[in-house]
Amino acid sequence: MELSLPILSLLIWTPILGGIWVLYVGDRQEDTVKLFSFIVSILVFIISVYAYSQFDNSTSQFQFNEFREWIPVFNINYHLGVDGIAFPLILLTTFTTMLVILSAWEVIEVRISQFMAAFLILEGMMIGVFASLDAILFYFFWEAMLIPMFLIIGIWGGPRRVYATIKFFLYTFLGSVFMLIALLYLYSKSGSFNLLDLHQLPLSLEAQKLIFIAFFLAFAVKIPMWPVHTWLPDAHVEAPTAGSVILAAIMLKMGGYGFLRFSLPITPDASMALDGFMITLSLIAVVYIGFVALVQTDMKKLIAYSSISHMGFVTLGFFVGFAIFANTDSSSGAVIALEGGIMQMISHGFISGALFLCVGVLYDRVHSREISSYGGVANTMPKFAALMMLFAMANAGLPGTSGFVGEFLVILGSYQANFWIAFLAAITLILGAAYTLWMYKRVIFGEIANDNVAELKDINSRETFILVILAIVVLLFGIWPAPIFDMMHPSVENLFQHVLQSKTG
C-alpha cells in the first residue's frame, strides 16, 4: 500500500531524533527527559497502530513503500517496505519500547538522559531492520543497533557488565561480517542490493550453500541457536531489566526474521538441502537447553536459557516445512509450521519480556536474582504473585495463553513430517513447565524466607499497569490470535511457494 505519508520513515526517525534531543538536554531536567521519552515512545506506538489500520491483510505485497536513491554509484538505496511477516514485529517493537521506558521510570538513577536516549535510538534502529528492503540499509541498521545495546549493558549493567558486553558485541559482530561477505557476493552477481531482486537471483547449489552458511553464522548467533548461544545468559544477567526485556522481546527475533527474509528466499535449494541440519540444531536447543534451564539458580539465567529453548521452536517451524512437504506433497502443513514459528516469536516477546520485568520488580526490592534469596513472596506481594503466575503458565505453554498457540502449531506441523521430531519438540512443554513452575514455587510460595521478603511491598500502580497490560495481551492472543494470523498468512503462503521454486536453473 502506498501512502503519501512516509509512515515507515516516521517510525524509524521519530525515536532516533527524539533520542538525540534527549541527549542534548542531558540530565539537567530529569523529569522533562523522562516525560518526553515516554511521550515519544507513545507517539511511535500510535503511528504503528495507525499503520496497522491502513495495512491490507489480503495481499502478500510489500506495503508503505518508500524509495530514495542513497549511494547511486553502488546502486544502494533508501528502500523501505513491510509485509505481513515484518509488520507484526514492528508493532511488537513499538509496544515493548513504550512499556520498557515506563518500567525504568524510577529504577535508573544515573545518566538518565543517556539511558532514555539509548532506548529511543535503539527502537528506531530495530524498526529499520524490519522495514529495510535494501540489503545494505538492512546491514546498516543491523550493526548500528549494537551500539546502544552495548552501552545499555556496559554502563547500567551488573558487576561483570564489561565482560558480558564485549562477549555480546564480538559474537554478534563477527557473525555479521560473514553476512556482509555474502551480500557483496550477491551484489557481484546481480548488480543490486534490492532484496526483491536478490530473491529472484539464480544461483548454483554450491553457491547457495556457502551463502546459507554465511547467513546462518549471522542469524544463528542473534537468535541464538546452540552452540553459539553462550553470550546470551551473560548478557541477560548483567543487563539492566529494561535491557533484558528488549534483548529477549525484540533483538532475538531479528535472527529469526533474517532467516525468513534472507536465507529461505535467497537460498531455497540450500535451505532444503540443509533442513536436517537446522532441524537437529533446533531440537538440541529445545531439549538440551531446557535441561540446562532446569538446573539454574539465578532467575535471569533460567529465563535466558528458557528463551533459547523457546527460540528453538521458531527455527524448527521455519525449516521443518520441507520435510512436511516431502511427506504430504501439500504446502498447508508447512505453512502451519511457519506461521507457528512466527507466532512463537511474537508471543515469546510478550512472555519473556513480562518475566524479565517480574524479576526486575523483585531485584529492585531485594537486590538479588538468586532463587534461594526468596520464598513466600505471595504472602507480602499477592498482586504480583498472581500476575507472575499467569506469565509462568504462559511460558510453560498453557492453553488459553499466547505461549500455547505457536508451540502447538509447530508440533502439529512437525508431526506431519516425522513423529519423533514432534515428540522431541513436545518434550519442551514438559521441561518448560518443570523449570518455570519450579522457579515460581520456590520464589512465590512457602513460608516467608527471610526479613527481606517479610518487608516487601506489593507492586505500585506503575508496575501494576505494565504487568496488567502484558497479561491482557498474553491472554488476548492466546484466546484470539486471528489478527496476527490474518496479517501474516498471505505473506507466509507466498514465501513458502517461492521457496519451493528451485533457483539452480
Buried (B, 14 or more C-beta within 10 A) or exposed (E): BEBEEBBBBBBBBBBBBBBEBBBEBBEEEBEEBBEBBBEBBBBBBEBBEBBBEEBEBEBBBBBBBBEEEBEEEEBBBBBBBBBBBBBBBBBBBBBBBBBBBBBBBEBBEEBBBBBBBBBBBBBBBBBBBBBBBBBBBBBBBBBBBBBBBBBBBBBBBBEEBEEBBBBBBEBBBEBBEBBBBBBEBBBEEBEBBBBEBBBBBEBEBEBBBBBBBBBBBBBBBBBBBBEBBEBBBBBBBBBBBBBBBBBBBBBBBBBBBBBBBBBBBBBBBBBBBBBEEBBBBBBBBBBBBBBBBBEBEBBBBBBBBBBBBBBBBBBBBBBBBBBBBEEEEEBEBBBBBBBBBBBBBBBBBBBBBBBBBBBBBBBEBBEBBEBEBBBBBBBBBEBBBEBBBBBBBBBBBBEBBBBBBBBBBBBBBBBBBBEEBBEBBBBBBEBBBBBBBBBBEBBBEBEBBEEBBEEBEBBEEEBBBBBBBBBEBBBBBBEEBEBBBEBBBBBBBBBBEBBBEEBEE
